[in-house]
């Protein structure tokens, strides 16, 4: 157990995945992606006794980029992440009750939970390692941070959305008042809303780019607004033309 800037992280061994009959707990274990950029484990915010299953930057442990059970914290000292008999991975409290789950309906042959180098936490069937075999992925459930290749999106047929939401405050990662999403009233644009009130908006997409966003200080990343399979999406990704340092 180690504390960073008032944040308590719990860890012992390092691996990038767990399978059936393996688990992580608040007392033992984290996952570390193979590239050693991201870690998954248990976290307590400053001035809070609640515990959350989170992903953070290994080099900056105080920077949490994703929270699983943000609206349903562990209130005791003990929590356990494991794979259930139906193939879901679940977060259990000290009484063995599930407080969060991947909630897939298809039962895989052999579930594997893996933390990828992208920061994406995935549930897949062990018989295949292709991205098409992901049964569940954290990139479909953003918290407050947009990582490279993670999308915010709007499905024009179903109206379903992926978007960022702020923490309630620095001691509470539950859903806050601000959201960052795609607005589809007219041409797509990006907006920051507080409840139903738009506090910031970009210019509409002009077919090439979205104006009104801060330009990156370097060309290591580029921004993309696109349309695919009935879905408008926005993301940023590494520029392959920039050599890795």
C-alpha positions in Angstrom: 0.0 0.0 0.0 1.4 3.4 -1.0 0.1 6.9 -0.8 0.6 9.6 -3.4 -0.6 13.2 -2.8 -3.2 12.0 -0.3 -4.4 9.2 -2.7 -4.0 5.7 -1.5 -3.3 2.9 -4.0 -3.3 -0.8 -3.2 -0.9 -3.1 -5.1 1.4 -6.1 -4.8 2.0 -8.1 -7.9 2.1 -6.9 -11.5 0.4 -8.7 -14.5 -1.7 -7.5 -17.4 -4.6 -9.9 -17.1 -6.6 -12.2 -14.9 -8.5 -15.4 -15.7 -11.0 -17.6 -14.0 -10.0 -18.4 -10.4 -7.8 -15.4 -10.2 -8.6 -12.1 -8.6 -7.5 -8.7 -7.4 -8.3 -7.3 -4.0 -7.8 -4.1 -2.1 -5.0 -5.9 -0.2 -3.3 -7.7 -3.1 -2.8 -7.0 -6.7 -2.9 -4.6 -9.6 -2.8 -5.1 -13.4 -0.1 -3.4 -15.4 -0.3 -3.2 -19.2 2.6 -4.7 -21.1 3.9 -1.3 -22.1 3.9 -0.3 -18.4 2.0 2.9 -19.1 -1.3 2.2 -17.2 -2.2 0.3 -14.1 -5.5 -1.0 -12.7 -6.2 -1.3 -9.0 -8.0 0.1 -6.0 -8.0 3.7 -5.1 -9.2 6.0 -2.3 -9.5 9.7 -3.0 -8.1 12.3 -0.7 -10.3 12.8 2.4 -12.4 9.7 1.6 -12.7 6.2 3.0 -14.5 4.9 -0.1 -12.6 2.7 -2.5 -12.9 2.4 -6.3 -11.6 0.2 -9.0 -9.7 2.6 -11.3 -7.1 2.9 -14.1 -4.3 5.4 -13.6 -1.0 6.4 -15.3 1.9 4.4 -13.9 4.2 7.5 -14.1 1.6 9.7 -12.5 -0.3 7.6 -9.9 -2.5 10.6 -8.8 -4.0 10.9 -12.3 -6.9 8.5 -12.5 -8.3 8.1 -16.1 -11.2 5.7 -15.5 -13.4 4.6 -12.6 -15.5 1.4 -12.8 -17.8 1.8 -9.8 -17.8 5.6 -9.6 -21.4 5.8 -8.4 -21.3 2.7 -6.2 -18.1 2.8 -4.0 -16.8 0.1 -1.7 -17.5 1.5 1.7 -15.5 -1.1 3.7 -11.8 -2.0 3.6 -12.2 -5.1 1.5 -13.1 -5.4 -2.2 -12.4 -8.2 -4.7 -12.4 -8.2 -8.5 -12.9 -11.6 -10.0 -14.5 -13.5 -12.9 -17.9 -15.1 -12.1 -19.2 -18.4 -13.3 -21.2 -16.7 -16.1 -18.1 -15.1 -17.5 -18.6 -11.6 -16.3 -16.0 -9.8 -14.2 -17.5 -8.5 -11.0 -16.5 -6.3 -8.1 -17.5 -7.8 -4.8 -17.7 -6.3 -1.4 -16.7 -8.0 1.9 -20.1 -9.8 2.0 -19.6 -11.2 -1.5 -22.3 -9.0 -3.0 -21.7 -7.6 -6.5 -21.5 -3.8 -6.5 -20.4 -3.5 -10.2 -20.2 -5.9 -13.1 -19.4 -6.0 -16.8 -22.9 -7.3 -17.3 -22.5 -9.2 -20.5 -25.3 -11.6 -21.6 -23.2 -14.0 -23.7 -21.4 -16.7 -21.7 -17.8 -17.0 -23.0 -15.8 -20.3 -23.0 -13.0 -18.9 -21.0 -13.1 -15.2 -19.9 -9.9 -13.1 -19.7 -9.8 -9.6 -18.3 -6.8 -7.6 -19.7 -5.5 -4.1 -19.4 -4.2 -3.0 -22.8 -1.4 -0.6 -23.6 -4.0 1.9 -24.8 -5.5 2.1 -21.3 -8.5 0.1 -22.4 -9.7 -2.6 -20.0 -11.2 -5.5 -22.0 -13.1 -8.7 -21.3 -12.6 -11.2 -24.0 -12.8 -14.9 -24.7 -9.5 -16.6 -24.3 -10.0 -18.5 -27.6 -9.2 -15.3 -29.6 -7.2 -12.2 -29.0 -8.6 -10.0 -31.8 -10.3 -6.7 -31.0 -13.5 -8.1 -32.6 -13.7 -10.7 -29.8 -14.0 -8.1 -27.0 -17.2 -8.9 -25.1 -16.9 -5.6 -23.1 -14.4 -2.7 -23.0 -14.0 0.3 -20.7 -13.6 2.5 -23.8 -17.4 2.1 -24.2 -17.9 3.6 -20.8 -15.8 6.8 -20.5 -15.3 8.6 -17.2 -13.8 12.1 -17.2 -10.8 11.5 -19.4 -10.5 11.0 -23.2 -7.6 8.8 -24.0 -6.1 8.3 -27.5 -8.4 6.2 -29.7 -11.2 6.4 -27.2 -14.4 7.9 -28.7 -17.2 10.2 -27.6 -20.1 9.5 -29.9 -23.8 9.8 -30.9 -25.7 7.1 -32.7 -28.2 8.7 -35.0 -30.6 5.8 -35.0 -30.8 4.9 -31.3 -29.8 8.2 -29.8 -27.3 6.4 -27.6 -24.2 8.4 -26.6 -20.7 8.1 -25.2 -19.5 11.2 -23.4 -17.2 12.4 -20.6 -18.6 13.5 -17.2 -16.8 15.4 -14.6 -16.2 14.1 -11.1 -18.5 15.5 -8.4 -15.4 16.9 -6.6 -11.8 15.8 -6.0 -12.9 13.5 -3.1 -15.8 12.0 -5.0 -15.5 10.5 -8.6 -19.3 10.0 -8.9 -21.0 11.6 -11.8 -20.6 15.4 -11.6 -22.5 18.3 -13.2 -20.5 18.8 -16.4 -20.5 16.7 -19.5 -18.4 16.8 -22.7 -20.3 15.4 -25.7 -21.4 15.7 -29.3 -24.3 18.0 -30.0 -26.4 16.9 -33.0 -28.6 20.0 -33.4 -27.7 20.8 -36.9 -24.1 19.9 -38.0 -22.2 18.0 -35.2 -20.3 20.1 -32.8 -18.6 19.5 -29.4 -20.2 21.0 -26.3 -19.6 21.2 -22.6 -23.0 21.2 -20.8 -24.0 21.7 -17.2 -27.2 19.8 -16.8 -29.1 21.0 -20.0 -27.2 24.3 -20.2 -24.5 24.6 -22.8 -21.5 26.3 -21.3 -19.1 25.9 -24.2 -19.4 25.0 -27.8 -17.1 24.6 -30.8 -18.0 25.7 -34.3 -19.9 23.0 -36.2 -17.9 20.4 -38.1 -17.2 21.8 -41.6 -16.5 18.4 -43.3 -12.8 18.6 -42.6 -12.3 19.8 -39.0 -13.9 21.3 -36.0 -12.8 24.9 -35.3 -12.9 26.3 -31.8 -10.8 23.7 -30.1 -7.4 24.5 -28.8 -4.7 23.5 -31.2 -2.2 21.0 -29.7 1.3 22.3 -28.9 2.9 19.7 -31.1 1.9 17.4 -33.9 2.1 14.1 -31.9 -1.7 13.8 -32.1 -4.4 14.7 -34.5 -8.2 15.1 -33.9 -10.8 13.2 -35.9 -14.5 13.8 -36.3 -16.1 11.0 -38.3 -19.2 9.0 -39.2 -19.3 5.2 -39.3 -22.1 2.6 -38.9 -24.8 5.2 -38.0 -22.6 6.8 -35.5 -20.9 10.3 -35.3 -17.8 10.1 -33.3 -14.9 12.3 -32.1 -11.5 11.1 -31.0 -7.8 11.9 -31.2 -5.1 9.5 -32.1 -1.3 9.4 -32.3 0.1 10.9 -35.5 1.9 8.0 -37.2 4.1 10.4 -39.1 5.7 11.6 -35.9 8.6 9.4 -34.9 8.5 8.0 -31.3 10.9 9.7 -29.0 
